[in-house]
Amino acid sequence: MKELTYTKQGEYYLPNLTLGETREQPLGKYGMMRRSFLQENKPIIYNDLILKGKLFDHLREIEETANRRMEQMMKELLEKNPAPDKKTHQMEWVQHMNALKAQAEEVILNDLINS
């Protein structure tokens, strides 16, 4: 562990703290949802991740995992439930794809985001 240094400000000694390096990468949908869940439902874990400087690494990992799972689950669901022809039945195709996406997102939300 590093030794802390202090600077005197008036009558008080304040620690010289710096933030570690963070990559500038915006969070996606699942990363933001995970952050909101942690803030509202798991504040101790949320604060611990912030203090250790691991919050954004955790959120990026959740984002990447959720996107990979979404792609994989959509492929599997499409194999089990083929979509109607997009050229001749456009609205049915859109409804079918939206229903499959909703199924996949529900699983992702339960398994990754809200756990």
C-alpha positions in Angstrom: 0.0 0.0 0.0 1.2 3.5 -0.8 2.0 5.9 1.9 -0.3 8.9 1.9 1.1 12.5 1.8 -0.8 15.5 3.2 -1.1 19.1 2.4 -1.9 21.7 5.0 -4.9 23.9 4.1 -5.5 26.4 6.8 -5.8 24.4 10.1 -6.4 21.1 8.3 -4.2 18.5 6.7 -5.8 17.1 3.6 -4.6 13.9 1.9 -3.1 14.2 -1.6 -5.4 11.9 -3.5 -5.4 11.3 -7.3 -7.7 9.3 -9.5 -6.3 6.3 -11.3 -6.3 6.2 -15.1 -9.7 5.7 -16.7 -10.3 5.1 -20.4 -12.8 7.5 -21.9 -15.4 5.2 -23.2 -19.1 6.0 -22.9 -21.3 3.4 -21.2 -24.0 1.7 -23.3 -27.5 0.8 -22.3 -26.6 -2.2 -20.1 -23.8 -0.5 -18.4 -26.0 2.4 -17.4 -28.8 0.1 -16.3 -26.3 -1.8 -14.1 -25.0 1.4 -12.5 -28.6 2.5 -11.7 -29.4 -0.9 -10.2 -26.3 -0.8 -8.0 -27.0 2.8 -6.9 -30.6 2.1 -6.0 -30.4 -1.5 -4.7 -26.8 -2.3 -3.7 -25.3 1.0 -2.4 -22.6 -0.7 -0.4 -21.3 -2.6 -3.5 -21.6 0.6 -5.6 -19.6 2.6 -3.1 -17.0 -0.1 -2.7 -16.5 -0.3 -6.5 -16.2 3.5 -6.6 -13.7 3.7 -3.8 -11.5 0.9 -5.3 -11.7 2.6 -8.7 -13.2 -0.4 -10.3 -16.8 0.8 -11.1 -16.3 1.6 -14.8 -14.3 -1.5 -15.4 -17.2 -3.5 -13.9 -19.7 -1.6 -15.9 -17.8 -2.0 -19.2 -17.5 -5.8 -18.5 -21.2 -6.0 -17.9 -21.9 -4.1 -21.1 -19.6 -6.3 -23.2 -21.0 -9.5 -21.7 -24.6 -8.4 -22.2 -24.0 -7.5 -25.8 -22.3 -10.8 -26.5 -25.1 -12.7 -24.8 -27.7 -10.7 -26.7 -26.2 -11.6 -30.1 -25.8 -15.3 -29.1 -29.4 -15.5 -27.7 -30.9 -13.8 -30.8 -29.1 -16.4 -33.1 -30.4 -19.3 -30.9 -33.9 -17.9 -30.8 -34.0 -17.3 -34.5 -32.9 -20.9 -35.1 -35.7 -22.2 -32.9 -38.3 -19.7 -34.2 -37.6 -18.7 -37.7 -38.8 -15.2 -38.7 -41.3 -14.7 -41.5 -40.0 -13.5 -44.9 -39.0 -9.8 -44.5 -39.8 -8.9 -48.1 -43.3 -10.1 -48.2 -44.4 -9.8 -44.5 -42.6 -6.8 -43.2 -44.8 -6.0 -40.2 -44.9 -9.7 -39.0 -41.1 -9.8 -39.3 -40.7 -6.7 -37.2 -43.2 -8.0 -34.6 -41.4 -11.3 -34.5 -37.9 -9.8 -34.1 -39.1 -7.4 -31.4 -40.7 -10.3 -29.5 -37.4 -12.3 -29.7 -35.4 -9.3 -28.6 -37.7 -8.8 -25.6 -37.2 -12.4 -24.6 -33.5 -12.1 -24.8 -33.4 -8.8 -22.9 -35.5 -10.2 -20.1 -33.0 -13.0 -19.5 -30.1 -10.6 -19.7 -31.8 -8.2 -17.2 -32.4 -11.1 -14.7 -29.0 -12.7 -15.1 -26.6 -9.8 -15.4 -28.1 -6.5 -14.7 -30.3 -7.1 -11.7 -28.3 -9.6 -9.8 
